[in-house]
Amino acid sequence: MLTWSLGPDLEVMFPVTFDTPSEPVSIEEWVRQNRVAINKGLKETGVVLIRGLAMQDPGDFNRFVAAFGLPVFSYQESLSNAVRINYSDRVFTANEAPPEVEIYLHHEMAQTPVSPSVLFFCCISAAEQGGATPVCRSDQLLKAFSLRHPTWTEQLVGKGLRYVTRMPAVSDESSGQGRSWCSTLDVSDKHEAENKLASMGYAYTWQANDELETLSPVLPGIIDLTNGGQSFYHQLIAAYRGWPGVRENPTSGVMFGDKTEIPLELLESLCGMAEDYTTDLRWADGEIAIVNNRMIMHGRRPYSGNRKRQVLVSMAP
């Protein structure tokens, strides 16, 4: 856990933690009683951790998320390139990448024109070793980064970012980004894929073996928050540290909006500085975390052991 100073006499814990009362209460009633406080925590610190509701299965988690009354952000209709198992319109697995694969800090779907504003995570079964979900205060990181690197910060604001995405013809579960283009774009053939990409402002190239490479339209690297502040909003760390070939050639995965190369020194500094604003959510069975995706980056630590780690996710626009 981290503590942030908001002034000479005011400090706030990150994340905000709710321990539910011992008296039995329905999921829906608990959400009704605590929703205002949860929303306040999400606005102030970006992460709320909930203990004691003892989520047992995807059905319990679906009831919890539905109780907030937010619009559905389904996996099928999203542009997420992560391979997931779908349980309902609202609930699916966080990522089916192998246990030894680390998923580095990122804002969910920041590499796409349509991304969720709120993420719900639910641990049904914690890993025996590892498997924490790191969460990073991107707003605090931006403040520190802008003081150290004002010119690069101005470039991120003024130029924005573009992302290169490669999608296989058939989903590859061994990769954290292995969702096929048919599934990612929710289309049945190349013609439909081309029409959908064009409507969203993407450039694209068909590769060998019917793989698809896309270049996104210009997307923001820094955004305004509803609390009056600003935050990073990107996939720079995940791309640089985890996407194949990007460490050796950054433009193979991400670039400034004018298609110029992002300096390696910027990426190295950003990755190093992010560690100071990151804490690990070390899961226990039944716990829930709600994340403000506009303010918080998240990831997944590698894990091991005979017990299968199962963390579910739901998203809202």
Secondary structure by P-SEA (a helix, b strand, c coil): cbbbbccccccccccbbbbbccccccaaaaaaacaaaaaaaaaaccbbbbcccccccaaaaaaaaaaacccccccccccccbbbbbcccccccccccccccccccccccccccccccbbbbbbcccccccbbbbbbaaaaaaaaaaaacaaaaaaaaaccbbbbbbbccccccccccccccccccccccaaaaaaaaaaabbbbbbcccbbbbbbbccccccccccccccccccaaaaaacccccccccccccccccccccccaaaaaaaaaaaaaaccccccccbbbbbbccccbbbbbccccccbbbbbbbcccc
